[in-house]
Amino acid sequence: MLPPLKKEQTLAIQTHPVHGTLHIATALVRAKDAAEIAHADTILAQVQELRDRALSILDKAEKVEDFRGALSAIREARGCLELLGKLAGELRDVPTVNILVTPAWLNIQTVILSALDVHPHARLAVADALAGIEVSYD
C-alpha cells in the first residue's frame, strides 16, 4: 500500500496542475513498479526460506536415518530450487521447438530450392545460406 501524499506534495499539484500531473503520472508508474518489485522480492524471500527449511529438515532426517523424511525433504528442496531457477530466469517452463526439423520448414525449404532450379548459382547460394542457419535458444 502506498503512503498518502504529504501536504506539500498536494500543494505542488494544485500550484502547477499540468506540470504536477505529469510528475504524478510518472510517480504513480514508479510506485506501481516499486510495489511489484517489492512483492516479487517477498515471494523470492519466502521461497528461499522454504528451501532453507527443507534443507534443515533434510539434515535432521539424515541424522536420525529417517530416509522417508529425507526423501520428502529432498523433493521439497528440489521444488524450491526449481521455482527459484524459474524466478531468476535460469529455467524455462516452455518446450523448445527446433523449427529447422519441422515438416513445415522442410516443405518451405524444398519449395524455395525447387523454385531456384532454373538459377543454379542462386540455388547453391540459398542452399548454403539455409544450411548455415544456427538456432539460438536465448
LOTIBA-71439 format. One record per residue: y, z, x of N, C-alpha, C, CB in turn; residue in one letter; residue number from 1. Coordinates in nm, 2 decimals. Glycine has a CB too. Layout:
N
     n.c2     n.c3     n.c1    ca.c2    ca.c3    ca.c1     c.c2     c.c3     c.c1    cb.c2    cb.c3    cb.c1   r     k
        Y        Z        X        Y        Z        X        Y        Z        X        Y        Z        X   A   NUM
...
END
This chain:
138
     n.c2     n.c3     n.c1    ca.c2    ca.c3    ca.c1     c.c2     c.c3     c.c1    cb.c2    cb.c3    cb.c1   r     k
    -0.12     0.00     0.08     0.00     0.00     0.00     0.12     0.00     0.09     0.00     0.12    -0.10   M     1
     0.22    -0.08     0.05     0.35    -0.09     0.13     0.44     0.03     0.09     0.41    -0.22     0.11   L     2
     0.52     0.08     0.19     0.61     0.18     0.16     0.73     0.12     0.08     0.66     0.25     0.29   P     3
     0.80     0.20     0.00     0.91     0.14    -0.08     1.03     0.11     0.02     0.96     0.24    -0.18   P     4
     1.11     0.02    -0.02     1.23    -0.02     0.06     1.32     0.10     0.07     1.30    -0.14     0.00   L     5
     1.38     0.11     0.19     1.48     0.21     0.22     1.61     0.17     0.15     1.50     0.24     0.37   K     6
     1.70     0.26     0.13     1.83     0.23     0.06     1.91     0.13     0.14     1.91     0.36     0.05   K     7
     1.91     0.14     0.27     1.99     0.04     0.35     1.93    -0.10     0.34     2.00     0.08     0.49   E     8
     1.80    -0.11     0.32     1.74    -0.24     0.30     1.78    -0.30     0.17     1.59    -0.23     0.31   Q     9
     1.78    -0.22     0.06     1.82    -0.28    -0.07     1.96    -0.31    -0.07     1.79    -0.17    -0.18   T    10
     2.05    -0.24     0.00     2.19    -0.28     0.00     2.21    -0.41     0.08     2.27    -0.17     0.07   L    11
     2.13    -0.43     0.18     2.14    -0.55     0.26     2.10    -0.67     0.17     2.06    -0.55     0.39   A    12
     2.01    -0.65     0.09     1.96    -0.76     0.00     2.07    -0.79    -0.10     1.83    -0.72    -0.07   I    13
     2.13    -0.69    -0.16     2.24    -0.71    -0.25     2.36    -0.77    -0.19     2.27    -0.58    -0.32   Q    14
     2.39    -0.73    -0.07     2.51    -0.78     0.00     2.50    -0.93     0.04     2.54    -0.70     0.13   T    15
     2.38    -0.97     0.08     2.35    -1.11     0.12     2.23    -1.16     0.04     2.33    -1.12     0.27   H    16
     2.26    -1.21    -0.08     2.14    -1.24    -0.16     2.06    -1.36    -0.11     2.19    -1.28    -0.30   P    17
     2.12    -1.47    -0.06     2.05    -1.58    -0.01     1.99    -1.55     0.12     2.14    -1.71     0.00   V    18
     2.06    -1.50     0.21     2.01    -1.46     0.34     1.91    -1.35     0.33     2.13    -1.41     0.43   H    19
     1.93    -1.25     0.25     1.84    -1.14     0.23     1.71    -1.19     0.17     1.90    -1.03     0.15   G    20
     1.71    -1.28     0.08     1.60    -1.33     0.01     1.50    -1.40     0.11     1.63    -1.43    -0.11   T    21
     1.56    -1.48     0.20     1.47    -1.55     0.30     1.40    -1.44     0.38     1.56    -1.64     0.38   L    22
     1.47    -1.34     0.42     1.41    -1.24     0.51     1.31    -1.16     0.43     1.52    -1.15     0.57   H    23
     1.34    -1.13     0.30     1.24    -1.06     0.22     1.11    -1.14     0.21     1.30    -1.02     0.09   I    24
     1.13    -1.27     0.18     1.01    -1.35     0.17     0.92    -1.35     0.29     1.04    -1.50     0.13   A    25
     0.99    -1.36     0.41     0.92    -1.36     0.54     0.86    -1.22     0.56     1.02    -1.39     0.65   T    26
     0.93    -1.12     0.53     0.88    -0.98     0.54     0.76    -0.96     0.45     1.00    -0.88     0.51   A    27
     0.77    -1.01     0.33     0.65    -0.99     0.24     0.53    -1.06     0.30     0.68    -1.04     0.10   L    28
     0.54    -1.18     0.35     0.43    -1.25     0.41     0.38    -1.17     0.53     0.47    -1.39     0.45   V    29
     0.47    -1.13     0.61     0.42    -1.05     0.73     0.35    -0.92     0.68     0.54    -1.01     0.82   R    30
     0.41    -0.85     0.58     0.35    -0.73     0.53     0.21    -0.76     0.48     0.43    -0.67     0.42   A    31
     0.19    -0.87     0.40     0.06    -0.90     0.35    -0.04    -0.93     0.46     0.07    -1.02     0.25   K    32
     0.01    -1.01     0.56    -0.08    -1.04     0.67    -0.12    -0.91     0.75    -0.01    -1.13     0.77   D    33
    -0.02    -0.82     0.76    -0.05    -0.69     0.83    -0.15    -0.61     0.75     0.08    -0.61     0.85   A    34
    -0.13    -0.61     0.62    -0.23    -0.53     0.53    -0.37    -0.59     0.54    -0.18    -0.54     0.39   A    35
    -0.38    -0.73     0.55    -0.51    -0.79     0.56    -0.57    -0.76     0.70    -0.50    -0.94     0.54   E    36
    -0.49    -0.76     0.80    -0.54    -0.73     0.93    -0.59    -0.58     0.94    -0.43    -0.75     1.04   I    37
    -0.51    -0.49     0.88    -0.55    -0.35     0.88    -0.68    -0.33     0.80    -0.43    -0.27     0.82   A    38
    -0.69    -0.40     0.69    -0.81    -0.39     0.61    -0.93    -0.44     0.69    -0.80    -0.47     0.48   H    39
    -0.91    -0.56     0.76    -1.02    -0.61     0.84    -1.06    -0.52     0.96    -0.98    -0.75     0.90   A    40
    -0.95    -0.45     1.02    -0.98    -0.36     1.12    -1.06    -0.24     1.07    -0.85    -0.31     1.18   D    41
    -1.03    -0.20     0.95    -1.10    -0.08     0.89    -1.25    -0.12     0.86    -1.03    -0.04     0.75   T    42
    -1.27    -0.24     0.81    -1.41    -0.29     0.79    -1.48    -0.29     0.92    -1.41    -0.42     0.72   I    43
    -1.42    -0.35     1.02    -1.48    -0.36     1.16    -1.51    -0.22     1.21    -1.38    -0.43     1.25   L    44
    -1.42    -0.13     1.20    -1.44     0.01     1.25    -1.56     0.07     1.17    -1.32     0.10     1.23   A    45
    -1.57     0.05     1.04    -1.68     0.10     0.96    -1.81     0.05     1.01    -1.66     0.08     0.81   Q    46
    -1.82    -0.08     1.03    -1.94    -0.14     1.07    -1.98    -0.09     1.21    -1.93    -0.30     1.08   V    47
    -1.88    -0.08     1.30    -1.91    -0.02     1.43    -1.96     0.12     1.42    -1.78    -0.03     1.52   Q    48
    -1.91     0.20     1.33    -1.95     0.34     1.31    -2.10     0.34     1.26    -1.86     0.41     1.21   E    49
    -2.13     0.25     1.17    -2.27     0.24     1.12    -2.36     0.20     1.23    -2.27     0.13     1.00   L    50
    -2.32     0.11     1.31    -2.40     0.07     1.43    -2.43     0.18     1.52    -2.34    -0.05     1.51   R    51
    -2.32     0.26     1.55    -2.34     0.37     1.64    -2.43     0.48     1.58    -2.20     0.44     1.67   D    52
    -2.42     0.50     1.44    -2.51     0.60     1.38    -2.65     0.55     1.38    -2.46     0.62     1.23   R    53
    -2.67     0.42     1.35    -2.81     0.37     1.36    -2.87     0.38     1.49    -2.81     0.22     1.31   A    54
    -2.79     0.36     1.60    -2.84     0.37     1.74    -2.87     0.52     1.77    -2.74     0.32     1.84   L    55
    -2.79     0.61     1.71    -2.81     0.75     1.73    -2.94     0.80     1.67    -2.69     0.84     1.68   S    56
    -2.96     0.75     1.54    -3.09     0.78     1.47    -3.21     0.72     1.54    -3.08     0.72     1.33   I    57
    -3.19     0.60     1.60    -3.30     0.53     1.68    -3.33     0.62     1.80    -3.25     0.39     1.73   L    58
    -3.24     0.68     1.87    -3.26     0.76     1.98    -3.34     0.89     1.94    -3.13     0.81     2.05   D    59
    -3.30     0.95     1.83    -3.37     1.07     1.78    -3.51     1.04     1.73    -3.29     1.13     1.66   K    60
    -3.52     0.92     1.66    -3.66     0.89     1.62    -3.75     0.86     1.73    -3.65     0.76     1.53   A    61
    -3.70     0.80     1.84    -3.79     0.77     1.96    -3.83     0.90     2.03    -3.71     0.68     2.05   E    62
    -3.74     1.00     2.03    -3.77     1.12     2.10    -3.88     1.20     2.03    -3.64     1.21     2.10   K    63
    -3.89     1.19     1.90    -3.99     1.26     1.83    -4.11     1.17     1.79    -3.94     1.32     1.70   V    64
    -4.11     1.05     1.85    -4.21     0.95     1.83    -4.23     0.91     1.68    -4.34     0.99     1.89   E    65
    -4.12     0.90     1.61    -4.12     0.86     1.47    -4.10     0.71     1.48    -4.01     0.93     1.39   D    66
    -4.21     0.63     1.49    -4.19     0.49     1.51    -4.15     0.42     1.39    -4.33     0.43     1.56   F    67
    -4.19     0.47     1.27    -4.14     0.41     1.15    -3.99     0.42     1.13    -4.22     0.47     1.03   R    68
    -3.94     0.54     1.16    -3.80     0.57     1.16    -3.73     0.49     1.26    -3.77     0.72     1.18   G    69
    -3.79     0.47     1.38    -3.73     0.40     1.49    -3.71     0.25     1.45    -3.81     0.41     1.62   A    70
    -3.82     0.19     1.39    -3.81     0.05     1.35    -3.71     0.04     1.24    -3.95     0.01     1.30   L    71
    -3.69     0.13     1.15    -3.59     0.12     1.04    -3.45     0.13     1.11    -3.61     0.24     0.94   S    72
    -3.43     0.21     1.20    -3.30     0.22     1.27    -3.27     0.09     1.35    -3.30     0.34     1.37   A    73
    -3.38     0.04     1.41    -3.36    -0.09     1.48    -3.31    -0.20     1.38    -3.49    -0.13     1.55   I    74
    -3.37    -0.21     1.26    -3.33    -0.31     1.16    -3.19    -0.29     1.12    -3.43    -0.30     1.04   R    75
    -3.15    -0.16     1.10    -3.01    -0.13     1.06    -2.91    -0.17     1.17    -3.00     0.02     1.02   E    76
    -2.95    -0.13     1.29    -2.86    -0.16     1.41    -2.85    -0.32     1.42    -2.91    -0.10     1.54   A    77
    -2.96    -0.39     1.41    -2.96    -0.53     1.42    -2.87    -0.59     1.31    -3.10    -0.59     1.40   R    78
    -2.88    -0.54     1.19    -2.79    -0.59     1.08    -2.64    -0.56     1.11    -2.83    -0.52     0.95   G    79
    -2.61    -0.45     1.17    -2.47    -0.42     1.21    -2.43    -0.51     1.32    -2.46    -0.27     1.25   C    80
    -2.51    -0.53     1.42    -2.48    -0.62     1.53    -2.46    -0.77     1.48    -2.59    -0.62     1.64   L    81
    -2.54    -0.81     1.38    -2.53    -0.94     1.33    -2.39    -0.96     1.25    -2.64    -0.97     1.23   E    82
    -2.36    -0.86     1.17    -2.24    -0.86     1.10    -2.12    -0.85     1.19    -2.23    -0.74     1.00   L    83
    -2.12    -0.77     1.30    -2.02    -0.77     1.40    -2.00    -0.90     1.46    -2.04    -0.66     1.50   L    84
    -2.11    -0.97     1.50    -2.10    -1.10     1.56    -2.04    -1.20     1.46    -2.24    -1.15     1.59   G    85
    -2.07    -1.20     1.33    -2.01    -1.29     1.24    -1.86    -1.26     1.22    -2.08    -1.27     1.10   K    86
    -1.82    -1.13     1.22    -1.68    -1.09     1.20    -1.60    -1.14     1.33    -1.67    -0.94     1.18   L    87
    -1.67    -1.13     1.44    -1.60    -1.17     1.57    -1.60    -1.33     1.58    -1.67    -1.11     1.69   A    88
    -1.67    -1.40     1.49    -1.68    -1.54     1.50    -1.78    -1.59     1.61    -1.54    -1.60     1.54   G    89
    -1.86    -1.50     1.66    -1.96    -1.54     1.76    -2.09    -1.60     1.69    -1.99    -1.42     1.84   E    90
    -2.11    -1.56     1.57    -2.23    -1.61     1.50    -2.18    -1.69     1.37    -2.32    -1.49     1.46   L    91
    -2.25    -1.80     1.35    -2.22    -1.87     1.23    -2.33    -1.86     1.13    -2.19    -2.02     1.26   R    92
    -2.29    -1.85     1.00    -2.39    -1.84     0.90    -2.42    -1.97     0.82    -2.35    -1.73     0.80   D    93
    -2.38    -2.08     0.88    -2.39    -2.21     0.82    -2.49    -2.29     0.90    -2.25    -2.28     0.81   V    94
    -2.57    -2.37     0.83    -2.66    -2.46     0.91    -2.59    -2.57     0.99    -2.76    -2.53     0.81   P    95
    -2.64    -2.60     1.10    -2.59    -2.71     1.18    -2.66    -2.84     1.15    -2.59    -2.67     1.33   T    96
    -2.59    -2.94     1.13    -2.65    -3.07     1.10    -2.60    -3.17     1.20    -2.61    -3.12     0.95   V    97
    -2.70    -3.24     1.27    -2.67    -3.34     1.36    -2.67    -3.47     1.29    -2.77    -3.34     1.48   N    98
    -2.55    -3.52     1.26    -2.54    -3.64     1.18    -2.59    -3.77     1.25    -2.39    -3.67     1.13   I    99
    -2.60    -3.76     1.38    -2.65    -3.87     1.45    -2.79    -3.91     1.43    -2.63    -3.85     1.60   L   100
    -2.87    -3.82     1.36    -3.01    -3.85     1.33    -3.03    -3.86     1.18    -3.10    -3.74     1.39   V   101
    -2.93    -3.85     1.10    -2.95    -3.87     0.96    -2.97    -4.01     0.92    -2.82    -3.81     0.88   T   102
    -3.05    -4.03     0.82    -3.07    -4.17     0.77    -2.94    -4.25     0.74    -3.16    -4.17     0.65   P   103
    -2.84    -4.18     0.68    -2.72    -4.25     0.65    -2.65    -4.30     0.78    -2.62    -4.15     0.58   A   104
    -2.64    -4.22     0.88    -2.58    -4.26     1.01    -2.66    -4.38     1.07    -2.56    -4.15     1.10   W   105
    -2.79    -4.36     1.07    -2.87    -4.47     1.13    -2.86    -4.60     1.06    -3.02    -4.43     1.13   L   106
    -2.84    -4.59     0.93    -2.82    -4.71     0.85    -2.68    -4.77     0.88    -2.82    -4.68     0.70   N   107
    -2.58    -4.69     0.89    -2.44    -4.74     0.93    -2.44    -4.80     1.07    -2.34    -4.62     0.93   I   108
    -2.51    -4.74     1.16    -2.52    -4.79     1.30    -2.59    -4.93     1.29    -2.60    -4.70     1.39   Q   109
    -2.70    -4.95     1.22    -2.77    -5.07     1.21    -2.68    -5.18     1.15    -2.90    -5.05     1.12   T   110
    -2.60    -5.15     1.04    -2.52    -5.24     0.98    -2.41    -5.29     1.07    -2.45    -5.18     0.85   V   111
    -2.35    -5.20     1.15    -2.24    -5.23     1.24    -2.30    -5.33     1.35    -2.18    -5.11     1.31   I   112
    -2.41    -5.29     1.41    -2.47    -5.37     1.51    -2.51    -5.51     1.46    -2.58    -5.30     1.58   L   113
    -2.56    -5.51     1.34    -2.61    -5.64     1.28    -2.49    -5.73     1.26    -2.68    -5.62     1.15   S   114
    -2.37    -5.67     1.21    -2.25    -5.75     1.19    -2.20    -5.80     1.32    -2.15    -5.66     1.12   A   115
    -2.23    -5.74     1.43    -2.18    -5.79     1.56    -2.28    -5.88     1.63    -2.15    -5.67     1.65   L   116
    -2.38    -5.92     1.56    -2.48    -6.01     1.62    -2.42    -6.14     1.67    -2.59    -6.05     1.52   D   117
    -2.32    -6.19     1.60    -2.25    -6.32     1.64    -2.15    -6.29     1.75    -2.18    -6.38     1.52   V   118
    -2.13    -6.17     1.79    -2.04    -6.14     1.90    -2.11    -6.05     2.00    -1.91    -6.07     1.85   H   119
    -2.20    -6.11     2.09    -2.28    -6.03     2.18    -2.21    -5.93     2.27    -2.37    -6.13     2.26   P   120
    -2.10    -5.97     2.32    -2.03    -5.88     2.41    -1.97    -5.76     2.34    -1.91    -5.96     2.49   H   121
    -1.92    -5.79     2.22    -1.87    -5.68     2.14    -1.98    -5.59     2.09    -1.79    -5.73     2.01   A   122
    -2.09    -5.65     2.06    -2.21    -5.58     2.01    -2.26    -5.48     2.12    -2.33    -5.67     1.97   R   123
    -2.26    -5.53     2.25    -2.30    -5.44     2.36    -2.20    -5.33     2.38    -2.32    -5.52     2.48   L   124
    -2.07    -5.36     2.37    -1.97    -5.26     2.39    -1.98    -5.15     2.28    -1.83    -5.32     2.39   A   125
    -2.00    -5.19     2.15    -2.01    -5.10     2.05    -2.14    -5.02     2.06    -2.01    -5.17     1.91   V   126
    -2.25    -5.08     2.10    -2.38    -5.01     2.12    -2.36    -4.91     2.23    -2.49    -5.11     2.15   A   127
    -2.30    -4.94     2.34    -2.28    -4.85     2.45    -2.19    -4.73     2.40    -2.21    -4.92     2.57   D   128
    -2.08    -4.76     2.32    -2.00    -4.65     2.27    -2.07    -4.56     2.18    -1.87    -4.72     2.20   A   129
    -2.15    -4.62     2.09    -2.23    -4.54     1.99    -2.33    -4.45     2.07    -2.30    -4.63     1.89   L   130
    -2.39    -4.51     2.17    -2.49    -4.43     2.25    -2.43    -4.31     2.33    -2.57    -4.52     2.35   A   131
    -2.30    -4.33     2.35    -2.23    -4.22     2.43    -2.17    -4.11     2.35    -2.12    -4.29     2.51   G   132
    -2.19    -4.12     2.22    -2.13    -4.01     2.13    -2.20    -3.88     2.16    -2.14    -4.05     1.98   I   133
    -2.12    -3.78     2.18    -2.18    -3.65     2.20    -2.13    -3.56     2.09    -2.13    -3.59     2.34   E   134
    -2.22    -3.47     2.05    -2.19    -3.38     1.94    -2.15    -3.25     1.99    -2.31    -3.37     1.84   V   135
    -2.04    -3.20     1.95    -1.99    -3.06     1.98    -2.00    -2.98     1.86    -1.85    -3.06     2.05   S   136
    -2.05    -2.86     1.87    -2.06    -2.77     1.75    -1.95    -2.66     1.76    -2.20    -2.70     1.75   Y   137
    -1.85    -2.68     1.83    -1.74    -2.58     1.84    -1.64    -2.59     1.72    -1.66    -2.60     1.97   D   138
END
